[in-house]
Amino acid sequence: MSEIILRNHSASMQINTLGAYVDNLVLHGREVLFPKTSVQVGTDTKLRGGMHVCLPQFGPDSKNHLAQHGFGRTSTWQIRYQNESDVGLRLISTAKGYENVEWLLDYSLPNENEAVATLTVCNYGDAPVRTSPGFHPYFPAVGTQFDFNGAPYDADYIAHTEFVASPLETHVAFDGLKLDIRTQNLPVYALWSDRNGQYTCAEPTAEGNAFLSPARGGQFVSGHGKKRYGMKIRLIA
């Protein structure tokens, strides 16, 4: 396990190779993510905060072959390259059905106001592989009221997770924090919070809890094919 710190003037991103977690993100001197920490949920201790990738799937797996949100957040990633404001990580898993897949995750701070995360799924096998990933950011939110694309929500009423379509550009506001989020191949947001801390999640996904339903063609990466998923967070205010 190693910690990586990216910087671009007043922006910084702290990344952990264990799980490829973004432990902390600051844009233009402002905390954009609720810092990763341990919280008590009932009798269990859970990790909350920061941001992690969910792969090969967001959410649960109906066949129970894969853990909630997959294996990306519990695996140790290797560093492919690292510069002052960007880093590339790599994961090859031994999970059944994914032995021939290389997962490439790139994080960058292109300027003081923006952070970018890009996941590339590389299938080097002959058979197609199923994937429906997402990103799971925790945004700081002292109050429960927040705004998603102009619509009001209350975090006290989304513990069940509410899925909302927002294909390309999304505007969110938590207290005084205003963000634009642009995505690639992640058109469905999961809005969720358990309110065990001062955070609310707006999580871009490929198809929500897709692995609870029968597989569809668009969820597969063809043999010797690649597919890319991405998100860009921009601080507005």
Protein Blocks (a to p, Z undefined) as FASTA:
>chain_A
ZZddddehjaccdddfehpiafbdceehiafbdcdddddehjbccdeehjddddfbecjd
fklmacehijmlmcccddfbdcfkbccdddddfbehilmcccddddddfbfkbccddddd
ddfbfbdcddddddddddddfblbdceehiacdfklmmnopadddfkbccddehjbccdd
ddehiabccdddehlaccddddddfkljmllpccdfklpccehiacddddddddfZZ
